[in-house]
Amino acid sequence: MTGALAPTRPLSVADRCDRCGAQAYVRAVLVGGGDLLFCAHHGRKYAEALRANGADIQDESDRLIETPGAVPDDER
């Protein structure tokens, strides 16, 4: 994010992609207000065009590789 807008809350399992209904991992905060939610696939598909139009992108798709209950390598 560019810092121009207030930080947004983390995405939860209840947040759904506006294109396909899958779990959302990407939020695009639009210049005129409001936001769009996308799954990782659709987030990648539309991110460049959204950024070109001034949207701030909150990408949490790195959570897709996390395994619940797993111990990170640096904590072993």
mmCIF file of the N, C-alpha and C atoms, coordinates in Angstrom:
data_MODEL
# 
_entry.id   MODEL 
# 
loop_
_atom_site.group_PDB 
_atom_site.id 
_atom_site.type_symbol 
_atom_site.label_atom_id 
_atom_site.label_alt_id 
_atom_site.label_comp_id 
_atom_site.label_asym_id 
_atom_site.label_entity_id 
_atom_site.label_seq_id 
_atom_site.pdbx_PDB_ins_code 
_atom_site.Cartn_x 
_atom_site.Cartn_y 
_atom_site.Cartn_z 
_atom_site.occupancy 
_atom_site.B_iso_or_equiv 
_atom_site.pdbx_formal_charge 
_atom_site.auth_seq_id 
_atom_site.auth_comp_id 
_atom_site.auth_asym_id 
_atom_site.auth_atom_id 
_atom_site.pdbx_PDB_model_num 
ATOM 1   N N  . MET A 1 1  ? 0.838   -1.189  0.000   1.00 0.00 ? 1  MET A N  1 
ATOM 2   C CA . MET A 1 1  ? 0.000   0.000   0.000   1.00 0.00 ? 1  MET A CA 1 
ATOM 3   C C  . MET A 1 1  ? 0.876   1.243   0.000   1.00 0.00 ? 1  MET A C  1 
ATOM 4   N N  . THR A 1 2  ? 0.334   2.322   -0.512  1.00 0.00 ? 2  THR A N  1 
ATOM 5   C CA . THR A 1 2  ? 1.114   3.542   -0.608  1.00 0.00 ? 2  THR A CA 1 
ATOM 6   C C  . THR A 1 2  ? 1.071   4.369   0.659   1.00 0.00 ? 2  THR A C  1 
ATOM 7   N N  . GLY A 1 3  ? 0.175   4.062   1.573   1.00 0.00 ? 3  GLY A N  1 
ATOM 8   C CA . GLY A 1 3  ? 0.062   4.826   2.799   1.00 0.00 ? 3  GLY A CA 1 
ATOM 9   C C  . GLY A 1 3  ? -0.913  5.972   2.682   1.00 0.00 ? 3  GLY A C  1 
ATOM 10  N N  . ALA A 1 4  ? -1.464  6.200   1.503   1.00 0.00 ? 4  ALA A N  1 
ATOM 11  C CA . ALA A 1 4  ? -2.398  7.299   1.297   1.00 0.00 ? 4  ALA A CA 1 
ATOM 12  C C  . ALA A 1 4  ? -3.744  7.006   1.951   1.00 0.00 ? 4  ALA A C  1 
ATOM 13  N N  . LEU A 1 5  ? -4.058  5.739   2.091   1.00 0.00 ? 5  LEU A N  1 
ATOM 14  C CA . LEU A 1 5  ? -5.331  5.344   2.673   1.00 0.00 ? 5  LEU A CA 1 
ATOM 15  C C  . LEU A 1 5  ? -5.092  4.673   4.018   1.00 0.00 ? 5  LEU A C  1 
ATOM 16  N N  . ALA A 1 6  ? -6.120  4.666   4.848   1.00 0.00 ? 6  ALA A N  1 
ATOM 17  C CA . ALA A 1 6  ? -6.006  4.019   6.152   1.00 0.00 ? 6  ALA A CA 1 
ATOM 18  C C  . ALA A 1 6  ? -5.799  2.516   5.957   1.00 0.00 ? 6  ALA A C  1 
ATOM 19  N N  . PRO A 1 7  ? -5.038  1.882   6.835   1.00 0.00 ? 7  PRO A N  1 
ATOM 20  C CA . PRO A 1 7  ? -4.843  0.439   6.721   1.00 0.00 ? 7  PRO A CA 1 
ATOM 21  C C  . PRO A 1 7  ? -6.179  -0.294  6.813   1.00 0.00 ? 7  PRO A C  1 
ATOM 22  N N  . THR A 1 8  ? -6.264  -1.425  6.136   1.00 0.00 ? 8  THR A N  1 
ATOM 23  C CA . THR A 1 8  ? -7.484  -2.219  6.168   1.00 0.00 ? 8  THR A CA 1 
ATOM 24  C C  . THR A 1 8  ? -7.266  -3.436  7.045   1.00 0.00 ? 8  THR A C  1 
ATOM 25  N N  . ARG A 1 9  ? -8.343  -4.055  7.457   1.00 0.00 ? 9  ARG A N  1 
ATOM 26  C CA . ARG A 1 9  ? -8.255  -5.236  8.314   1.00 0.00 ? 9  ARG A CA 1 
ATOM 27  C C  . ARG A 1 9  ? -7.754  -6.426  7.506   1.00 0.00 ? 9  ARG A C  1 
ATOM 28  N N  . PRO A 1 10 ? -7.124  -7.385  8.170   1.00 0.00 ? 10 PRO A N  1 
ATOM 29  C CA . PRO A 1 10 ? -6.684  -8.597  7.466   1.00 0.00 ? 10 PRO A CA 1 
ATOM 30  C C  . PRO A 1 10 ? -7.895  -9.324  6.878   1.00 0.00 ? 10 PRO A C  1 
ATOM 31  N N  . LEU A 1 11 ? -7.681  -9.999  5.775   1.00 0.00 ? 11 LEU A N  1 
ATOM 32  C CA . LEU A 1 11 ? -8.752  -10.779 5.153   1.00 0.00 ? 11 LEU A CA 1 
ATOM 33  C C  . LEU A 1 11 ? -9.008  -12.035 5.972   1.00 0.00 ? 11 LEU A C  1 
ATOM 34  N N  . SER A 1 12 ? -10.257 -12.449 6.030   1.00 0.00 ? 12 SER A N  1 
ATOM 35  C CA . SER A 1 12 ? -10.627 -13.640 6.797   1.00 0.00 ? 12 SER A CA 1 
ATOM 36  C C  . SER A 1 12 ? -11.219 -14.698 5.865   1.00 0.00 ? 12 SER A C  1 
ATOM 37  N N  . VAL A 1 13 ? -11.464 -15.857 6.399   1.00 0.00 ? 13 VAL A N  1 
ATOM 38  C CA . VAL A 1 13 ? -12.049 -16.948 5.624   1.00 0.00 ? 13 VAL A CA 1 
ATOM 39  C C  . VAL A 1 13 ? -13.446 -16.573 5.121   1.00 0.00 ? 13 VAL A C  1 
ATOM 40  N N  . ALA A 1 14 ? -14.097 -15.635 5.759   1.00 0.00 ? 14 ALA A N  1 
ATOM 41  C CA . ALA A 1 14 ? -15.430 -15.201 5.334   1.00 0.00 ? 14 ALA A CA 1 
ATOM 42  C C  . ALA A 1 14 ? -15.389 -14.262 4.127   1.00 0.00 ? 14 ALA A C  1 
ATOM 43  N N  . ASP A 1 15 ? -14.228 -13.686 3.819   1.00 0.00 ? 15 ASP A N  1 
ATOM 44  C CA . ASP A 1 15 ? -14.106 -12.789 2.666   1.00 0.00 ? 15 ASP A CA 1 
ATOM 45  C C  . ASP A 1 15 ? -14.009 -13.624 1.392   1.00 0.00 ? 15 ASP A C  1 
ATOM 46  N N  . ARG A 1 16 ? -14.834 -13.301 0.401   1.00 0.00 ? 16 ARG A N  1 
ATOM 47  C CA . ARG A 1 16 ? -14.934 -14.104 -0.811  1.00 0.00 ? 16 ARG A CA 1 
ATOM 48  C C  . ARG A 1 16 ? -14.589 -13.281 -2.046  1.00 0.00 ? 16 ARG A C  1 
ATOM 49  N N  . CYS A 1 17 ? -14.026 -13.940 -3.034  1.00 0.00 ? 17 CYS A N  1 
ATOM 50  C CA . CYS A 1 17 ? -13.647 -13.316 -4.304  1.00 0.00 ? 17 CYS A CA 1 
ATOM 51  C C  . CYS A 1 17 ? -14.892 -12.778 -5.003  1.00 0.00 ? 17 CYS A C  1 
ATOM 52  N N  . ASP A 1 18 ? -14.800 -11.522 -5.461  1.00 0.00 ? 18 ASP A N  1 
ATOM 53  C CA . ASP A 1 18 ? -15.925 -10.904 -6.164  1.00 0.00 ? 18 ASP A CA 1 
ATOM 54  C C  . ASP A 1 18 ? -16.141 -11.498 -7.561  1.00 0.00 ? 18 ASP A C  1 
ATOM 55  N N  . ARG A 1 19 ? -15.185 -12.237 -8.090  1.00 0.00 ? 19 ARG A N  1 
ATOM 56  C CA . ARG A 1 19 ? -15.320 -12.849 -9.416  1.00 0.00 ? 19 ARG A CA 1 
ATOM 57  C C  . ARG A 1 19 ? -15.847 -14.275 -9.342  1.00 0.00 ? 19 ARG A C  1 
ATOM 58  N N  . CYS A 1 20 ? -15.317 -15.100 -8.413  1.00 0.00 ? 20 CYS A N  1 
ATOM 59  C CA . CYS A 1 20 ? -15.666 -16.520 -8.444  1.00 0.00 ? 20 CYS A CA 1 
ATOM 60  C C  . CYS A 1 20 ? -16.198 -17.083 -7.128  1.00 0.00 ? 20 CYS A C  1 
ATOM 61  N N  . GLY A 1 21 ? -16.111 -16.328 -6.044  1.00 0.00 ? 21 GLY A N  1 
ATOM 62  C CA . GLY A 1 21 ? -16.632 -16.796 -4.767  1.00 0.00 ? 21 GLY A CA 1 
ATOM 63  C C  . GLY A 1 21 ? -15.649 -17.591 -3.917  1.00 0.00 ? 21 GLY A C  1 
ATOM 64  N N  . ALA A 1 22 ? -14.433 -17.831 -4.423  1.00 0.00 ? 22 ALA A N  1 
ATOM 65  C CA . ALA A 1 22 ? -13.414 -18.531 -3.629  1.00 0.00 ? 22 ALA A CA 1 
ATOM 66  C C  . ALA A 1 22 ? -12.940 -17.614 -2.496  1.00 0.00 ? 22 ALA A C  1 
ATOM 67  N N  . GLN A 1 23 ? -12.187 -18.171 -1.555  1.00 0.00 ? 23 GLN A N  1 
ATOM 68  C CA . GLN A 1 23 ? -11.670 -17.351 -0.457  1.00 0.00 ? 23 GLN A CA 1 
ATOM 69  C C  . GLN A 1 23 ? -10.790 -16.243 -1.011  1.00 0.00 ? 23 GLN A C  1 
ATOM 70  N N  . ALA A 1 24 ? -10.990 -15.027 -0.509  1.00 0.00 ? 24 ALA A N  1 
ATOM 71  C CA . ALA A 1 24 ? -10.225 -13.867 -0.971  1.00 0.00 ? 24 ALA A CA 1 
ATOM 72  C C  . ALA A 1 24 ? -8.895  -13.765 -0.242  1.00 0.00 ? 24 ALA A C  1 
ATOM 73  N N  . TYR A 1 25 ? -7.845  -13.500 -1.008  1.00 0.00 ? 25 TYR A N  1 
ATOM 74  C CA . TYR A 1 25 ? -6.511  -13.267 -0.466  1.00 0.00 ? 25 TYR A CA 1 
ATOM 75  C C  . TYR A 1 25 ? -5.947  -11.930 -0.924  1.00 0.00 ? 25 TYR A C  1 
ATOM 76  N N  . VAL A 1 26 ? -6.693  -11.219 -1.764  1.00 0.00 ? 26 VAL A N  1 
ATOM 77  C CA . VAL A 1 26 ? -6.243  -9.943  -2.304  1.00 0.00 ? 26 VAL A CA 1 
ATOM 78  C C  . VAL A 1 26 ? -7.386  -8.930  -2.188  1.00 0.00 ? 26 VAL A C  1 
ATOM 79  N N  . ARG A 1 27 ? -7.037  -7.743  -1.660  1.00 0.00 ? 27 ARG A N  1 
ATOM 80  C CA . ARG A 1 27 ? -8.009  -6.650  -1.595  1.00 0.00 ? 27 ARG A CA 1 
ATOM 81  C C  . ARG A 1 27 ? -7.441  -5.500  -2.421  1.00 0.00 ? 27 ARG A C  1 
ATOM 82  N N  . ALA A 1 28 ? -8.251  -4.959  -3.312  1.00 0.00 ? 28 ALA A N  1 
ATOM 83  C CA . ALA A 1 28 ? -7.880  -3.776  -4.079  1.00 0.00 ? 28 ALA A CA 1 
ATOM 84  C C  . ALA A 1 28 ? -8.691  -2.613  -3.519  1.00 0.00 ? 28 ALA A C  1 
ATOM 85  N N  . VAL A 1 29 ? -8.004  -1.642  -2.918  1.00 0.00 ? 29 VAL A N  1 
ATOM 86  C CA . VAL A 1 29 ? -8.667  -0.462  -2.364  1.00 0.00 ? 29 VAL A CA 1 
ATOM 87  C C  . VAL A 1 29 ? -8.671  0.592   -3.457  1.00 0.00 ? 29 VAL A C  1 
ATOM 88  N N  . LEU A 1 30 ? -9.859  0.949   -3.902  1.00 0.00 ? 30 LEU A N  1 
ATOM 89  C CA . LEU A 1 30 ? -10.026 1.839   -5.045  1.00 0.00 ? 30 LEU A CA 1 
ATOM 90  C C  . LEU A 1 30 ? -9.867  3.300   -4.660  1.00 0.00 ? 30 LEU A C  1 
ATOM 91  N N  . VAL A 1 31 ? -9.402  4.105   -5.606  1.00 0.00 ? 31 VAL A N  1 
ATOM 92  C CA . VAL A 1 31 ? -9.159  5.529   -5.376  1.00 0.00 ? 31 VAL A CA 1 
ATOM 93  C C  . VAL A 1 31 ? -10.436 6.243   -4.946  1.00 0.00 ? 31 VAL A C  1 
ATOM 94  N N  . GLY A 1 32 ? -11.548 5.955   -5.573  1.00 0.00 ? 32 GLY A N  1 
ATOM 95  C CA . GLY A 1 32 ? -12.807 6.630   -5.278  1.00 0.00 ? 32 GLY A CA 1 
ATOM 96  C C  . GLY A 1 32 ? -13.518 6.118   -4.046  1.00 0.00 ? 32 GLY A C  1 
ATOM 97  N N  . GLY A 1 33 ? -12.907 5.176   -3.346  1.00 0.00 ? 33 GLY A N  1 
ATOM 98  C CA . GLY A 1 33 ? -13.535 4.580   -2.170  1.00 0.00 ? 33 GLY A CA 1 
ATOM 99  C C  . GLY A 1 33 ? -14.027 3.182   -2.506  1.00 0.00 ? 33 GLY A C  1 
ATOM 100 N N  . GLY A 1 34 ? -14.192 2.388   -1.509  1.00 0.00 ? 34 GLY A N  1 
ATOM 101 C CA . GLY A 1 34 ? -14.623 1.015   -1.701  1.00 0.00 ? 34 GLY A CA 1 
ATOM 102 C C  . GLY A 1 34 ? -13.458 0.100   -2.011  1.00 0.00 ? 34 GLY A C  1 
ATOM 103 N N  . ASP A 1 35 ? -13.756 -1.174  -2.086  1.00 0.00 ? 35 ASP A N  1 
ATOM 104 C CA . ASP A 1 35 ? -12.714 -2.136  -2.396  1.00 0.00 ? 35 ASP A CA 1 
ATOM 105 C C  . ASP A 1 35 ? -13.298 -3.321  -3.145  1.00 0.00 ? 35 ASP A C  1 
ATOM 106 N N  . LEU A 1 36 ? -12.404 -4.072  -3.757  1.00 0.00 ? 36 LEU A N  1 
ATOM 107 C CA . LEU A 1 36 ? -12.747 -5.307  -4.448  1.00 0.00 ? 36 LEU A CA 1 
ATOM 108 C C  . LEU A 1 36 ? -11.928 -6.421  -3.818  1.00 0.00 ? 36 LEU A C  1 
ATOM 109 N N  . LEU A 1 37 ? -12.534 -7.590  -3.677  1.00 0.00 ? 37 LEU A N  1 
ATOM 110 C CA . LEU A 1 37 ? -11.849 -8.745  -3.112  1.00 0.00 ? 37 LEU A CA 1 
ATOM 111 C C  . LEU A 1 37 ? -11.659 -9.796  -4.195  1.00 0.00 ? 37 LEU A C  1 
ATOM 112 N N  . PHE A 1 38 ? -10.471 -10.434 -4.195  1.00 0.00 ? 38 PHE A N  1 
ATOM 113 C CA . PHE A 1 38 ? -10.177 -11.444 -5.191  1.00 0.00 ? 38 PHE A CA 1 
ATOM 114 C C  . PHE A 1 38 ? -9.457  -12.630 -4.563  1.00 0.00 ? 38 PHE A C  1 
ATOM 115 N N  . CYS A 1 39 ? -9.670  -13.811 -5.151  1.00 0.00 ? 39 CYS A N  1 
ATOM 116 C CA . CYS A 1 39 ? -8.846  -14.963 -4.818  1.00 0.00 ? 39 CYS A CA 1 
ATOM 117 C C  . CYS A 1 39 ? -7.450  -14.673 -5.367  1.00 0.00 ? 39 CYS A C  1 
ATOM 118 N N  . ALA A 1 40 ? -6.479  -15.511 -5.062  1.00 0.00 ? 40 ALA A N  1 
ATOM 119 C CA . ALA A 1 40 ? -5.112  -15.274 -5.534  1.00 0.00 ? 40 ALA A CA 1 
ATOM 120 C C  . ALA A 1 40 ? -5.057  -15.247 -7.061  1.00 0.00 ? 40 ALA A C  1 
ATOM 121 N N  . HIS A 1 41 ? -5.767  -16.142 -7.720  1.00 0.00 ? 41 HIS A N  1 
ATOM 122 C CA . HIS A 1 41 ? -5.773  -16.208 -9.181  1.00 0.00 ? 41 HIS A CA 1 
ATOM 123 C C  . HIS A 1 41 ? -6.287  -14.919 -9.805  1.00 0.00 ? 41 HIS A C  1 
ATOM 124 N N  . HIS A 1 42 ? -7.456  -14.486 -9.387  1.00 0.00 ? 42 HIS A N  1 
ATOM 125 C CA . HIS A 1 42 ? -8.025  -13.261 -9.961  1.00 0.00 ? 42 HIS A CA 1 
ATOM 126 C C  . HIS A 1 42 ? -7.270  -12.017 -9.495  1.00 0.00 ? 42 HIS A C  1 
ATOM 127 N N  . GLY A 1 43 ? -6.693  -12.062 -8.308  1.00 0.00 ? 43 GLY A N  1 
ATOM 128 C CA . GLY A 1 43 ? -5.866  -10.950 -7.850  1.00 0.00 ? 43 GLY A CA 1 
ATOM 129 C C  . GLY A 1 43 ? -4.676  -10.730 -8.768  1.00 0.00 ? 43 GLY A C  1 
ATOM 130 N N  . ARG A 1 44 ? -4.000  -11.839 -9.142  1.00 0.00 ? 44 ARG A N  1 
ATOM 131 C CA . ARG A 1 44 ? -2.874  -11.730 -10.084 1.00 0.00 ? 44 ARG A CA 1 
ATOM 132 C C  . ARG A 1 44 ? -3.354  -11.236 -11.445 1.00 0.00 ? 44 ARG A C  1 
ATOM 133 N N  . LYS A 1 45 ? -4.509  -11.713 -11.861 1.00 0.00 ? 45 LYS A N  1 
ATOM 134 C CA . LYS A 1 45 ? -5.037  -11.365 -13.179 1.00 0.00 ? 45 LYS A CA 1 
ATOM 135 C C  . LYS A 1 45 ? -5.321  -9.864  -13.307 1.00 0.00 ? 45 LYS A C  1 
ATOM 136 N N  . TYR A 1 46 ? -5.845  -9.249  -12.252 1.00 0.00 ? 46 TYR A N  1 
ATOM 137 C CA . TYR A 1 46 ? -6.294  -7.856  -12.338 1.00 0.00 ? 46 TYR A CA 1 
ATOM 138 C C  . TYR A 1 46 ? -5.384  -6.844  -11.647 1.00 0.00 ? 46 TYR A C  1 
ATOM 139 N N  . ALA A 1 47 ? -4.368  -7.277  -10.909 1.00 0.00 ? 47 ALA A N  1 
ATOM 140 C CA . ALA A 1 47 ? -3.545  -6.364  -10.110 1.00 0.00 ? 47 ALA A CA 1 
ATOM 141 C C  . ALA A 1 47 ? -2.901  -5.262  -10.940 1.00 0.00 ? 47 ALA A C  1 
ATOM 142 N N  . GLU A 1 48 ? -2.317  -5.602  -12.065 1.00 0.00 ? 48 GLU A N  1 
ATOM 143 C CA . GLU A 1 48 ? -1.616  -4.605  -12.874 1.00 0.00 ? 48 GLU A CA 1 
ATOM 144 C C  . GLU A 1 48 ? -2.559  -3.500  -13.349 1.00 0.00 ? 48 GLU A C  1 
ATOM 145 N N  . ALA A 1 49 ? -3.716  -3.876  -13.842 1.00 0.00 ? 49 ALA A N  1 
ATOM 146 C CA . ALA A 1 49 ? -4.688  -2.889  -14.312 1.00 0.00 ? 49 ALA A CA 1 
ATOM 147 C C  . ALA A 1 49 ? -5.216  -2.045  -13.158 1.00 0.00 ? 49 ALA A C  1 
ATOM 148 N N  . LEU A 1 50 ? -5.445  -2.663  -12.009 1.00 0.00 ? 50 LEU A N  1 
ATOM 149 C CA . LEU A 1 50 ? -5.931  -1.913  -10.851 1.00 0.00 ? 50 LEU A CA 1 
ATOM 150 C C  . LEU A 1 50 ? -4.888  -0.918  -10.358 1.00 0.00 ? 50 LEU A C  1 
ATOM 151 N N  . ARG A 1 51 ? -3.622  -1.354  -10.279 1.00 0.00 ? 51 ARG A N  1 
ATOM 152 C CA . ARG A 1 51 ? -2.547  -0.435  -9.874  1.00 0.00 ? 51 ARG A CA 1 
ATOM 153 C C  . ARG A 1 51 ? -2.419  0.728   -10.858 1.00 0.00 ? 51 ARG A C  1 
ATOM 154 N N  . ALA A 1 52 ? -2.547  0.435   -12.153 1.00 0.00 ? 52 ALA A N  1 
ATOM 155 C CA . ALA A 1 52 ? -2.446  1.471   -13.185 1.00 0.00 ? 52 ALA A CA 1 
ATOM 156 C C  . ALA A 1 52 ? -3.540  2.526   -13.016 1.00 0.00 ? 52 ALA A C  1 
ATOM 157 N N  . ASN A 1 53 ? -4.642  2.143   -12.381 1.00 0.00 ? 53 ASN A N  1 
ATOM 158 C CA . ASN A 1 53 ? -5.741  3.072   -12.129 1.00 0.00 ? 53 ASN A CA 1 
ATOM 159 C C  . ASN A 1 53 ? -5.717  3.630   -10.714 1.00 0.00 ? 53 ASN A C  1 
ATOM 160 N N  . GLY A 1 54 ? -4.598  3.435   -10.005 1.00 0.00 ? 54 GLY A N  1 
ATOM 161 C CA . GLY A 1 54 ? -4.405  4.052   -8.702  1.00 0.00 ? 54 GLY A CA 1 
ATOM 162 C C  . GLY A 1 54 ? -4.840  3.253   -7.497  1.00 0.00 ? 54 GLY A C  1 
ATOM 163 N N  . ALA A 1 55 ? -5.270  2.014   -7.681  1.00 0.00 ? 55 ALA A N  1 
ATOM 164 C CA . ALA A 1 55 ? -5.707  1.206   -6.542  1.00 0.00 ? 55 ALA A CA 1 
ATOM 165 C C  . ALA A 1 55 ? -4.505  0.749   -5.715  1.00 0.00 ? 55 ALA A C  1 
ATOM 166 N N  . ASP A 1 56 ? -4.701  0.650   -4.414  1.00 0.00 ? 56 ASP A N  1 
ATOM 167 C CA . ASP A 1 56 ? -3.715  0.056   -3.513  1.00 0.00 ? 56 ASP A CA 1 
ATOM 168 C C  . ASP A 1 56 ? -4.081  -1.420  -3.370  1.00 0.00 ? 56 ASP A C  1 
ATOM 169 N N  . ILE A 1 57 ? -3.088  -2.281  -3.456  1.00 0.00 ? 57 ILE A N  1 
ATOM 170 C CA . ILE A 1 57 ? -3.323  -3.722  -3.404  1.00 0.00 ? 57 ILE A CA 1 
ATOM 171 C C  . ILE A 1 57 ? -2.807  -4.292  -2.084  1.00 0.00 ? 57 ILE A C  1 
ATOM 172 N N  . GLN A 1 58 ? -3.691  -4.971  -1.373  1.00 0.00 ? 58 GLN A N  1 
ATOM 173 C CA . GLN A 1 58 ? -3.330  -5.693  -0.143  1.00 0.00 ? 58 GLN A CA 1 
ATOM 174 C C  . GLN A 1 58 ? -3.306  -7.171  -0.529  1.00 0.00 ? 58 GLN A C  1 
ATOM 175 N N  . ASP A 1 59 ? -2.125  -7.736  -0.670  1.00 0.00 ? 59 ASP A N  1 
ATOM 176 C CA . ASP A 1 59 ? -1.974  -9.114  -1.132  1.00 0.00 ? 59 ASP A CA 1 
ATOM 177 C C  . ASP A 1 59 ? -1.552  -10.008 0.026   1.00 0.00 ? 59 ASP A C  1 
ATOM 178 N N  . GLU A 1 60 ? -2.415  -10.923 0.426   1.00 0.00 ? 60 GLU A N  1 
ATOM 179 C CA . GLU A 1 60 ? -2.131  -11.874 1.499   1.00 0.00 ? 60 GLU A CA 1 
ATOM 180 C C  . GLU A 1 60 ? -2.015  -13.291 0.948   1.00 0.00 ? 60 GLU A C  1 
ATOM 181 N N  . SER A 1 61 ? -1.736  -13.421 -0.348  1.00 0.00 ? 61 SER A N  1 
ATOM 182 C CA . SER A 1 61 ? -1.683  -14.745 -0.967  1.00 0.00 ? 61 SER A CA 1 
ATOM 183 C C  . SER A 1 61 ? -0.531  -15.601 -0.445  1.00 0.00 ? 61 SER A C  1 
ATOM 184 N N  . ASP A 1 62 ? 0.450   -14.988 0.229   1.00 0.00 ? 62 ASP A N  1 
ATOM 185 C CA . ASP A 1 62 ? 1.531   -15.779 0.825   1.00 0.00 ? 62 ASP A CA 1 
ATOM 186 C C  . ASP A 1 62 ? 1.000   -16.716 1.911   1.00 0.00 ? 62 ASP A C  1 
ATOM 187 N N  . ARG A 1 63 ? -0.191  -16.430 2.434   1.00 0.00 ? 63 ARG A N  1 
ATOM 188 C CA . ARG A 1 63 ? -0.809  -17.316 3.432   1.00 0.00 ? 63 ARG A CA 1 
ATOM 189 C C  . ARG A 1 63 ? -1.190  -18.661 2.841   1.00 0.00 ? 63 ARG A C  1 
ATOM 190 N N  . LEU A 1 64 ? -1.275  -18.753 1.520   1.00 0.00 ? 64 LEU A N  1 
ATOM 191 C CA . LEU A 1 64 ? -1.650  -20.008 0.875   1.00 0.00 ? 64 LEU A CA 1 
ATOM 192 C C  . LEU A 1 64 ? -0.632  -21.114 1.105   1.00 0.00 ? 64 LEU A C  1 
ATOM 193 N N  . ILE A 1 65 ? 0.617   -20.770 1.345   1.00 0.00 ? 65 ILE A N  1 
ATOM 194 C CA . ILE A 1 65 ? 1.640   -21.792 1.551   1.00 0.00 ? 65 ILE A CA 1 
ATOM 195 C C  . ILE A 1 65 ? 1.811   -22.173 3.012   1.00 0.00 ? 65 ILE A C  1 
ATOM 196 N N  . GLU A 1 66 ? 1.120   -21.489 3.912   1.00 0.00 ? 66 GLU A N  1 
ATOM 197 C CA . GLU A 1 66 ? 1.191   -21.810 5.333   1.00 0.00 ? 66 GLU A CA 1 
ATOM 198 C C  . GLU A 1 66 ? 0.350   -23.041 5.627   1.00 0.00 ? 66 GLU A C  1 
ATOM 199 N N  . THR A 1 67 ? 0.828   -23.874 6.519   1.00 0.00 ? 67 THR A N  1 
ATOM 200 C CA . THR A 1 67 ? 0.083   -25.034 6.965   1.00 0.00 ? 67 THR A CA 1 
ATOM 201 C C  . THR A 1 67 ? -0.309  -24.804 8.421   1.00 0.00 ? 67 THR A C  1 
ATOM 202 N N  . PRO A 1 68 ? -1.609  -24.852 8.742   1.00 0.00 ? 68 PRO A N  1 
ATOM 203 C CA . PRO A 1 68 ? -2.025  -24.630 10.122  1.00 0.00 ? 68 PRO A CA 1 
ATOM 204 C C  . PRO A 1 68 ? -1.306  -25.569 11.081  1.00 0.00 ? 68 PRO A C  1 
ATOM 205 N N  . GLY A 1 69 ? -0.756  -25.014 12.143  1.00 0.00 ? 69 GLY A N  1 
ATOM 206 C CA . GLY A 1 69 ? -0.083  -25.804 13.158  1.00 0.00 ? 69 GLY A CA 1 
ATOM 207 C C  . GLY A 1 69 ? 1.363   -26.136 12.831  1.00 0.00 ? 69 GLY A C  1 
ATOM 208 N N  . ALA A 1 70 ? 1.812   -25.789 11.630  1.00 0.00 ? 70 ALA A N  1 
ATOM 209 C CA . ALA A 1 70 ? 3.203   -26.091 11.258  1.00 0.00 ? 70 ALA A CA 1 
ATOM 210 C C  . ALA A 1 70 ? 4.143   -25.113 11.948  1.00 0.00 ? 70 ALA A C  1 
ATOM 211 N N  . VAL A 1 71 ? 5.322   -25.604 12.280  1.00 0.00 ? 71 VAL A N  1 
ATOM 212 C CA . VAL A 1 71 ? 6.348   -24.767 12.898  1.00 0.00 ? 71 VAL A CA 1 
ATOM 213 C C  . VAL A 1 71 ? 7.237   -24.220 11.787  1.00 0.00 ? 71 VAL A C  1 
ATOM 214 N N  . PRO A 1 72 ? 7.377   -22.894 11.668  1.00 0.00 ? 72 PRO A N  1 
ATOM 215 C CA . PRO A 1 72 ? 8.243   -22.320 10.635  1.00 0.00 ? 72 PRO A CA 1 
ATOM 216 C C  . PRO A 1 72 ? 9.667   -22.839 10.764  1.00 0.00 ? 72 PRO A C  1 
ATOM 217 N N  . ASP A 1 73 ? 10.379  -22.938 9.631   1.00 0.00 ? 73 ASP A N  1 
ATOM 218 C CA . ASP A 1 73 ? 11.738  -23.465 9.612   1.00 0.00 ? 73 ASP A CA 1 
ATOM 219 C C  . ASP A 1 73 ? 12.659  -22.733 10.586  1.00 0.00 ? 73 ASP A C  1 
ATOM 220 N N  . ASP A 1 74 ? 12.507  -21.417 10.701  1.00 0.00 ? 74 ASP A N  1 
ATOM 221 C CA . ASP A 1 74 ? 13.412  -20.654 11.550  1.00 0.00 ? 74 ASP A CA 1 
ATOM 222 C C  . ASP A 1 74 ? 13.118  -20.809 13.041  1.00 0.00 ? 74 ASP A C  1 
ATOM 223 N N  . GLU A 1 75 ? 12.061  -21.530 13.385  1.00 0.00 ? 75 GLU A N  1 
ATOM 224 C CA . GLU A 1 75 ? 11.733  -21.759 14.800  1.00 0.00 ? 75 GLU A CA 1 
ATOM 225 C C  . GLU A 1 75 ? 12.007  -23.202 15.211  1.00 0.00 ? 75 GLU A C  1 
ATOM 226 N N  . ARG A 1 76 ? 12.528  -24.008 14.306  1.00 0.00 ? 76 ARG A N  1 
ATOM 227 C CA . ARG A 1 76 ? 12.803  -25.417 14.634  1.00 0.00 ? 76 ARG A CA 1 
ATOM 228 C C  . ARG A 1 76 ? 14.098  -25.564 15.349  1.00 0.00 ? 76 ARG A C  1 
# 
